[in-house]
Amino acid sequence: MAIHFNHFKLFLYASVLAVTTTGIAQETRPNILVVLCDDLGYADVGFNGSTDIITPELDKLAQNGSIFTSAYVAHPFCGPSRSAIMTGRYPHLTGTAYNLFHNSSQNDDDNMGIPVEETYMAKVLQKAGYYTSAIGKWHLGSAPKFHPNKRGFDNFYGFLGGGHDYFPHEYNKTYDAQMQSGNKNIRDYVFPMEHNGKPANETEYITDGFSREASNDIKIAAKKKQPFFIYLAYNAPHVPLQAKAEDIAKFANIKDKDRRTYAAMVYAVDRGVGKIVETLKETNQLDNTLIVFLSDNGGNFDHGANNYPLKGTKGDTWEGGYRVPMFFHWPKKIKKQQRFDFPVSSLDLYPTFSELAEAKLPEGKKLDGKNIMDDVLQNTEPYKDDFIYSLRYREGYNDVGARLGDWKITRMGNEPWSLHNITKDIGEKKNLAGRYPERLKEMIARTEEWTKSFVKPLWYYSVKDKELWESGQMPNYEATFEVDKLVDSPYHK
């Protein structure tokens, strides 16, 4: 069969463009940037209705992409939520449903971290030829085998614990004084930043420092001519509430001091994201970069956050505990001004990114989420017949939330179960348990079935938690799902 020479040249040229050093079609695969905030309230960004906190850079990205109005994380607390993002599994299935201790010296135990048998999404993307970087808060284990560089990240800049002070000139002074006094139990909030296992001399307000490092990694990936996966995990606006004076001044109209400082911390994130976008433009990578923005859990309304119109706060299985602001921005694929109202989960990021990267999952790797990209592009429902769950272990009982389509069941503490049409009643104000008892029973039964695969936690957040488990008073699923708690709350018109 004869082939025209010019056609052959075009075919050859296209083939060269399509092949990278790993043999994978790079130009069809996006860069992936995950921007994760810590304890950000549902209503604390402009694109989700904030009236007092300005976030112009985030709003611009959200409006030029797809805003998710029903995005959930897998747990209403920091550590377990991050475990779920990295492993693609509910933390109750990996033994990681409690936060790690705050002090890093207590986390050096070999069992204090996400099991190494669970392959992180970063490792999968790294093997697919991506340049991988983690920046900011880790909170997934500080012993050597749990370090980001051992879990699939080529580069790590940040801190390993669950939180941190924000001004280096202050926390470095505290750390040095503690070291000189011989204290071996220094709180991890004042440890120096680290870069790939070595102390880093950070001089900027750390939110700004993390934004700077993300921009640097974007430039590094461009020079390497590799697609990148950057996991930018800001600790803002998590306590302690510390912000730059010039940022606080922008919110002088907010009377409450905590809210004013909190607003300034969110603004610093927004300002940083704006600089990162400029770097993407400078390196000609913006059009083919998928930017995912979300929070690790709901906002803490005791420390300045606003989850309106949701009920509840960080740690709850009311919507305010684990329903979060989120958007996708990807100019090459996602049209502007899209709104996605169907429920999705942070567990969906792992399978979605893996598919986009044309990556191969390890044999036997289990994932609890779905590849949602086609649904996002076509505005179709990914969880038609499937639940999105949440369960938090408290001291002696469980808080539970489960959503299926328009319906959600919730149980908080020893209160009776409630049932809500969550699309019509986003604030969970009208309990329909008495009107639809069979629907409630069916949803509770399916949620109870979900718990049957849970494993015992690898660690506990407190001594009391450990004692409750060892004495058999936890996990207490039987009492949680008992029938006589189904319809105690009447339907209120």
N, C-alpha and C positions, 0 to 999 in steps of 0.2 A: 504494500500500500504506500503510495507516494505521499510525503508530507511537505507542504510548502515551506521553504527555508525560513521565511520571515515568521511564519507561525511557530516553527520549531524554536527560533530565537526567543519569541515571547514566552513559550512554554518553559524553556530553560531558565529564563530570567525569573519567572514566577516561582519556579521550583527552588532556585537559589534563595530568593527572599523568604520562602516558606520554611526553610530548614535552619535550625539553630545548631549549636554544637551538640545538643542533646538529641537532635533528630526530631524535634517537635515543632509544630507550626507556631512560632512565637507571635507573629503579628496578629493572629486570631485570638490570642489569649490576653486578657486584660491584666494590668497591674492591679493589685488589691491593697487598699488602705482601709484599715479598721480604726476608727476613732472612738474609743470607749471612755465615757465619763464615769465618775464614781459618785453615786448617790444623787444624780441629777433628777430633779422633779419633772413630772410629766408636763407641767405647764410653765417650765422655766426656760424655754426657748421661743423665739418669736414665731417660728413656723408651727408651733403647737399651742399658740394662743397667749403667750406672755405679753402683758401690757406694761410691766415695769422693768423687765430685764431685756436689754437690747442685744440681739445676736445677728447683726447684718450679714456676716460672712456665712454663717450656717444657714440662715434663711435663704440666701441666694442659691446655695447648693441644693437645698431642699426643694425650692420652687422650680429649679431646673432639672429636677429628677422625680423620684417617686417617694411620697411621704406615706409611712405606714402608721395608720391610726390604731391598729390593734396588734402591736408588737409586744411579745412577752419574753422575759428571760426565764431560765429554768429554776431559779431559786431567788427568794427575796433578800439574800445576803451576798456580800462581795465574793468571798472565796469560793463557795459552791457554784455561784453563777459563772465565775471565770473558769472553773474546772469544766463546766458543761460546754462552754464556748470552745475550749481547747480540745476536749476529747470527743465532742459530739454526742455525749451521753448524759442522761440525768445523773446528778452527783450521788443520788441514793443507790445507784447501780454500781458505783465505783468506790464506795466507802468514804466519800468526800463531802458529806452533807453538812458538816460543821465548818465554821471558820477556823483557820489555824490560829495559834496563839499570836499575840502581838509581838512579844519579845523574840527576836530571832534566835537567841541562844537556846530557847526551848524548842525551836523548830529544826535544830540540827540533827535530831533523831532520824535514823534511816527510814522510819515509817511516816514521818511528818511531811508528806508531799503526795502529789498525784501519782498513782502507781505507774512505774516505768513500762509496764505491759500495755498501757493505753497509749497508742500512737497519737501524738498531737497533730493537728492540721498543719502546723508549721513544718513538721518532718515530711509529711506527704508532699507539700508544695516545694520544699527544698529538694526532694528527690526528683521532682518534676522539672527542675532547672530554675526555680525561682531564687532570687536573692531575698533572704528572710531576715527581718529585724524586729525585735521587741524593744519598746521604749516606754519607760515609766514604771508603773506599779506591776509587780509580779504576783505575790500572794499565793503561790502554788507550790511552795516548798523551798527552803534555803540550803538544805544539805546538797553536797556537790552533785549527786546523781539527778537532782531535781532542777538543777540550774538551767536557765533558758538556752545556754549554748549546748547543753546535752539533750535538749528536747526539740531540736530542729531549727534553732535560730542562729544564723551566721553571726549576728551582732546583737548585743544587749547593752542598753544604757538605762540605768534607773536604780530602783531599790527592790529588794526581795520581800520585804514585809508587807503588812496590811495597810500601812498608812505612813505619812511623813510630814514633817514640818516643811515650810515653803521657802524660807529665807536662809541661804547657805551661811551668811555671816553670823547668824544666830545659832543655827543647829550645829555648825562646826565648832563653835565656841563651847557649847554644852558638851558635845562629844569629847573634845580634847580635855576638858576639865574632868569628866568622868573617867577617862583613860588614865589621867595623871593620878587620880585618887585610888586607882586600883580596882575600880568597880568592874566586875566581870558580868554583870547583868544589866547592861546598858539597853535602854528602850530603843527599839529599832527605828523610831520616828526621827532620831537624830544621827543615825549612821550616815557616813559620807555616801554620795552617789557612787555607783560603780560602773565601769565599762569593761565588759567581758572578764569579770572576775577580779579586776584591779580597781583600787580607789580612783575616783575621778575628781578633779578639782573644779567643781561647779561653782560659778560665781553669780549666775542669774537666778531670779525668782524661778523656781523649778518648773512651773508650767511653761514659762518662756524657754527654759532650757530644753524641755522635751520637744517643743515645737521646732527649735533649732536643730536638734538631732534628727528629727524626722526629715527636715529639708536636706540635711547632709546625706542621709541615706538614699533619698530620691536621686541626688546627684551621683552618688556612688553607683547605684544600679544603672543609671544612664551611661556612665563610663564603661561599666562592665557589659553593657548591651544585654542585660538580663531583665526579664519581667521581675517585679518585686512584690513581696507580701510584707507589709509593714503593719504591725500591731502596736498602735499608739494608745497606750492606756494611761491617760491622765488620772492623777489622784484627785483632781478638782472635780466638784466642789466639796469633797469629803473633809470633815473636820481634821485638824484644827482650822477654824475660820481665819485665814490669813491672806491678805491681799495687798497689792501695791497701792500706795496713797493716791496716785494719779488715776487708778482705776476706780477706787472708792469714790473719788470726787465726781465721777460721771453719774453717780447714783445718789446725789445729795437729796433728791426728792423722796427717797425711801426713808421713812422715819425710824423703822426698827433697825437697830444696829446690826444684828445678826443677818437680817435679810439684805442689808446694804452691802455688807462684806461678802456675803454669799453671791450676790449679783455681780460684784467686781471679779470674783473668782471665775464665774461662768464667762464673763466678758473676756477674761484673759485667754480662756480656751478659744473663744470665737476669734480673737485677734490672732492667735497662733495659727488657727486653721486657715485664716486669710493669707498668711505668709507662706504656708505650705502650698496652697493653691497657686500662688505666684511662682513658686519653684517648679511646680508641675507645668505651668505655662512656659517658663523659661527653658525647660528641658523637652518641650514638645510632647509631654506625656499625659496631659489632662484629658484629652478626648478618649483615650483608651485606658483610663484608670477608674475602676469601680471604687468609689468612696462610700463606706458604710459607717453611719454615725448612730450611736445608741448609748444608753446608760446600762450599768451592770445590775441595777435594781432601782426601785422607786426612791424618790427623794425622802429625806429625813425631815419631817416638818417640825421637829424639835430644834433643828439647826438651820432654819432659814428657807427650807424648800417649800414648794407649792405643787401639789399633785392634782389640783382642780382639773376636771370635775370628778376625779376619781375619789373613792373612799379608801382611807387607810394610808399607811406610811411604810417606809423601809422596814422589812421584816414581816409584814403582814401578808396574808393570802387574800385579803381584799385587793381590788385592782391596783390601788396605790402602792402596793408592795412590790409588784413584779411586772406591771404593764408600763412600758417605757417609750419615750420619744425615739423615733428611728427614721432614717431615710436612706435610700440608695441614690447615688449620683454617678452616671456613666454616660456621657454625651454620645458615645458611639452607638449605644444600644437603647438607652432609656429616654423616652420622649420627655419634654418639659411638662411641668404642671400636672403630673400624675398623682393620683391619690389611691392608695391601696387599703381598702377597709376590711379585707378578710384577715382573720387571725394568722399570725406567723410566730415562729419561735427563734430565739438565738441559737437553738440546736440546729437550725436549718443552714447556718453559715458554713459549717464544715462540709456537708455534701454539696452545697451550691458552689463553694470555692473549688472543691476538688474537681467537679465537672468542668468548670470554666478553665481550670488549669490543665485539663486533659491528664490529670494525675491518676495514678494507680493506687488504690487502697490496699493496705496489707491484707493478706489472706486471713479471713476470719474476723476482720474488724467490724464491729457492730456500731451502727449509728441510729440515734433515736429521732433525728430530724429528717427533712426532705430537701431535695434540690428544688427550690422555689422560683428559679429564674424564669422559666417559661410561663409560670403563673403570673409573675410580676409583669412580664411583657404583654401577656394576653388578658390580664385582669380577670383571672379565673381563681377559684378557691382551692388552695392546696390541701386543706384539712376538712374535706367534705364529711367524712365519716370517722375522723380521728380526733382524739382529745389532745389538748394542751394542758399539762398538769403543773401543779406546784404543791409541795409539802414541806413544811418547816417543823423540825423537832424543837419543841420547847421543853421546859423542865417538868416532865410528867405527862405531857399530852402533845397532840399534833395539830397544827393549823393546816388546812387543806383548801385548795382551789382547783377547779377543773372546768375547762370550757370546751363545749362542743357546738360549733356553729353559732347560733344566736343565744345559746343558753349557757349559764354558768352556775355551778354550785359552789358554796363557800361554807367552811366551818372554821370559826376562830375560837380557840380555847374550849371551854366547856359550854359554850352557847350552842343552841340547836342549829342544825343545818338550814341554809337558806338557798333559795332558787331564784334566779333573776334572768329575765330576758335582757341580756347585757347590751344588745344593740339599741334597745329602746330605753334602757335604764342603766346608763353607764356609771351612775353614782351608786348603784346597788341599794336603792332606797326602798323599793317595793318587793317584799318577799312573797313569791308566788308558790311557796312550798305547799300551802294548804289547798290551793286551786289545782295544782298538777302533781299530786303525790306519786303517781306511777312514774312520771318522767324523772322526778327527784330520785326515787328508789333505783331506777335503772342506771342513772348517772353515778350514783354512789357505789353501786355494785361494780361497775366497770372501773371506777377509780380504786376501789379496794383490790380488785384483781391486779391492777398495775403495781400495787405495793408488794405483791407476792414474790417478785423477783429482786427485791431490795436486799442488800448485803449489810452486815454490821459495820458501823462506822470505824474507820481506822484510827480516829482520834476524836476527842470531845473538847468542847470549848471551855468547860469548867469541871471542877472536881465533882460537883453535884450531878452534872450530866452523866459523868462516868459511873457514879454510884447508882443512879437510877437504871442504867442499862445493865450493870452487873447484878443488881438485885431483881431484875425481871420486870420492873415497873415501866420500862420502855422496851420496845417502841409503842406498846399500848394500842395496836391497830384495832383490836377487838372493840375497845371502848370508843375509839374514834368513829367507827363505822356501825355502831349499834343501831338497831332498828327503831328503838323508842325515842331516838333523837331526830327522827325524820320530819315529823309534821307538828312539832310542839309550837312552832311559830305560825300563827294564823295568817291567812292572806289579808292584807290590808288594802282596801280600795284607795 
